[in-house]
Every structure is written in structure tokens, then in C-alpha cells.
Amino acid sequence: MKAESESPTQVELEQFVMVDGVDLGDVLVAATGAKFVVDARTLRVRDSDVSDKDRAEIQATMLGPKVLDSERFHEIRFHSTEVNRLGTDKWNLRGDLTLHGQTRPVEATVERHNNVYRGSTQLRQKDFGIKPVSVAGGSVKVKDEVRVEFEISGK
């Protein structure tokens, strides 16, 4: 999630699960669809621009009932409904994202560099039943519209 501060808070996906044993790269190249499931409880804040104390507070807030509610909603899921090749190693994906128990359509542009896929999309937290919060004593306020950037390593 991007905070109103100058640098975004980085969240690390510690677990990437391939669905049906299909490698993301093969799926994208074949343009037959992309799917992934992430255990929300494994997300970690990596922002080095905040103190350890603030990072821990951001982590707890992100996983807690005010944001992801990861104990109640364990999984974040994406299933593409359309894949369009934009060029060599670049695609536009449309699909359904399930986050915080809500499923909404999203669109993302994905690029492949070696065996790493990088992309981004814009989300409105309220669309997923999440109310934007403040953390770190109010010094970090998260906007409703957040830019989600992701990086996935192919296996």
C-alpha cells in the first residue's frame, strides 16, 4: 500500500502458490489465463524508511482486522479473465481479485524481465470493504486509492 509519505511502504509476498501446477510465465505466454493464491498472513512490510517500531505497527495494522483481517480472510486470490499481449514480455491482464472477502475486477500491466514478472494496479480499498487507516501515531495515512506493485518470480 502506498502511504502519503514520500516513499511507499513495501510489502513482501513470502509465499507464491501456483494453481494447478502451471508456471505463471507459461500461462502468460500462452495467453490462457493467470491465477495465483497468496496466504495473506505471510505478507511482510519491508519499508526501510521507517523505524522498526513503526514497521511493526504498520505490519500489525495491515494484517489486523482494520485492513486485511488475515486471520479471517486467509487468502488473496487473482484469476485472469483476459490476457492481452502488449509486446515482447509485456501483457495487460484483466481479472477478478478477491481481497478481504470481496471480489472485484482489476486490471494490471505486467512485464517480464528474465524470469521475474513485475506489475502494478490501482485499487480503492473501500471497494474491498477496507476503511483507510492511519498508523505510526497518525504520521502515516493511507489513502483510499492505493497503487499495488508486485513482483513474482517464476519457478
C-alpha positions as CSV (number, residue, x, y, z in Angstrom):
1,M,0.0,0.0,0.0
2,K,1.3,3.5,-0.7
3,A,1.3,5.9,2.1
4,E,1.0,9.6,1.8
5,S,4.7,9.8,2.8
6,E,7.4,10.2,0.0
7,S,8.2,6.6,-0.2
8,P,5.7,3.7,-0.4
9,T,5.6,1.0,2.1
10,Q,6.9,-2.2,0.5
11,V,5.1,-5.4,1.3
12,E,6.8,-8.7,0.5
13,L,5.0,-11.8,-0.6
14,E,6.7,-14.6,1.1
15,Q,4.6,-17.3,-0.5
16,F,3.6,-17.7,-4.1
17,V,1.4,-20.6,-4.9
18,M,0.9,-21.8,-8.5
19,V,-2.6,-23.0,-9.2
20,D,-2.9,-26.3,-11.0
21,G,0.9,-26.6,-11.1
22,V,1.1,-24.1,-14.0
23,D,4.1,-21.7,-14.1
24,L,3.0,-18.0,-14.4
25,G,5.3,-17.5,-17.4
26,D,3.8,-20.4,-19.4
27,V,0.3,-19.1,-18.6
28,L,1.1,-15.6,-19.7
29,V,2.9,-16.6,-22.9
30,A,0.1,-18.9,-23.8
31,A,-2.4,-16.2,-23.0
32,T,-4.8,-18.7,-21.5
33,G,-5.0,-17.1,-18.1
34,A,-3.1,-16.4,-14.9
35,K,-4.1,-17.5,-11.4
36,F,-2.5,-17.1,-8.0
37,V,-3.3,-17.5,-4.4
38,V,-1.4,-15.9,-1.6
39,D,-1.7,-16.6,2.1
40,A,-2.4,-13.0,3.4
41,R,-0.8,-14.0,6.8
42,T,2.6,-14.3,5.1
43,L,2.7,-10.7,3.8
44,R,5.6,-8.7,5.4
45,V,6.3,-5.0,5.4
46,R,9.8,-4.2,4.1
47,D,9.9,-0.4,4.3
48,S,13.4,0.6,5.4
49,D,12.4,4.3,5.6
50,V,10.5,3.8,8.9
51,S,11.7,2.7,12.3
52,D,11.5,-0.9,13.5
53,K,8.7,0.2,15.9
54,D,6.7,1.9,13.1
55,R,7.2,-1.0,10.7
56,A,5.9,-3.4,13.4
57,E,2.8,-1.2,13.9
58,I,2.2,-1.0,10.1
59,Q,2.6,-4.8,9.9
60,A,0.1,-5.4,12.7
61,T,-2.4,-2.9,11.3
62,M,-2.1,-4.3,7.7
63,L,-2.7,-7.9,8.9
64,G,-5.2,-7.0,11.6
65,P,-9.0,-6.6,11.5
66,K,-8.9,-3.0,10.3
67,V,-7.2,-3.8,6.9
68,L,-6.6,-7.3,5.6
69,D,-8.1,-9.2,8.6
70,S,-5.8,-12.0,7.6
71,E,-7.0,-14.3,10.4
72,R,-10.5,-14.2,9.0
73,F,-9.6,-13.9,5.3
74,H,-6.6,-16.1,4.8
75,E,-6.3,-15.9,1.0
76,I,-5.8,-13.2,-1.6
77,R,-6.8,-14.7,-5.0
78,F,-6.5,-13.5,-8.5
79,H,-7.9,-15.2,-11.6
80,S,-7.5,-13.5,-15.0
81,T,-10.4,-13.2,-17.3
82,E,-8.5,-11.7,-20.2
83,V,-4.8,-11.6,-21.2
84,N,-3.6,-9.3,-24.0
85,R,0.0,-9.2,-25.2
86,L,1.2,-5.6,-25.5
87,G,4.6,-6.5,-26.8
88,T,7.6,-8.8,-26.2
89,D,7.4,-9.7,-22.5
90,K,4.6,-7.3,-21.7
91,W,0.9,-8.0,-21.1
92,N,-2.3,-6.4,-19.9
93,L,-4.3,-8.6,-17.5
94,R,-7.9,-8.2,-16.5
95,G,-9.4,-10.4,-13.9
96,D,-11.0,-10.9,-10.6
97,L,-9.2,-10.1,-7.3
98,T,-10.5,-11.5,-4.0
99,L,-9.3,-9.5,-1.1
100,H,-10.8,-9.1,2.4
101,G,-13.6,-11.4,1.3
102,Q,-14.7,-9.2,-1.6
103,T,-14.2,-10.0,-5.2
104,R,-13.8,-7.1,-7.7
105,P,-12.5,-6.7,-11.2
106,V,-9.0,-5.3,-11.6
107,E,-6.6,-4.6,-14.5
108,A,-2.8,-4.7,-14.4
109,T,0.1,-4.3,-16.7
110,V,2.8,-7.0,-16.3
111,E,6.3,-7.1,-17.7
112,R,8.8,-10.0,-17.7
113,H,12.5,-9.3,-17.0
114,N,14.4,-12.6,-17.1
115,N,12.2,-14.9,-15.0
116,V,10.7,-12.1,-12.9
117,Y,7.3,-10.6,-13.5
118,R,6.6,-7.0,-12.3
119,G,3.4,-5.2,-12.5
120,S,1.1,-2.7,-10.9
121,T,-2.6,-1.8,-10.5
122,Q,-4.7,0.8,-8.7
123,L,-7.2,-0.3,-6.1
124,R,-9.7,1.5,-4.0
125,Q,-9.7,0.0,-0.5
126,K,-13.4,0.8,0.1
127,D,-14.2,-1.4,-2.9
128,F,-12.9,-4.3,-0.9
129,G,-14.6,-3.3,2.4
130,I,-11.5,-1.8,3.9
131,K,-11.5,1.6,5.5
132,P,-8.3,3.6,5.0
133,V,-6.3,3.8,8.3
134,S,-3.6,5.9,10.0
135,V,-0.6,4.3,11.7
136,A,2.6,5.3,13.4
137,G,0.9,7.8,15.6
138,G,-1.0,9.3,12.7
139,S,2.2,10.1,10.8
140,V,1.4,7.6,8.0
141,K,-2.1,7.9,6.5
142,V,-3.1,5.5,3.8
143,K,-5.4,6.9,1.0
144,D,-8.4,5.1,-0.2
145,E,-6.9,4.7,-3.7
146,V,-3.6,2.8,-3.5
147,R,-1.1,1.6,-6.1
148,V,-0.2,-2.0,-5.7
149,E,3.1,-3.0,-7.1
150,F,4.1,-6.7,-7.3
151,E,7.0,-8.8,-8.3
152,I,6.6,-12.6,-8.9
153,S,9.5,-14.9,-9.6
154,G,8.7,-17.8,-11.9
155,K,9.6,-21.3,-10.8
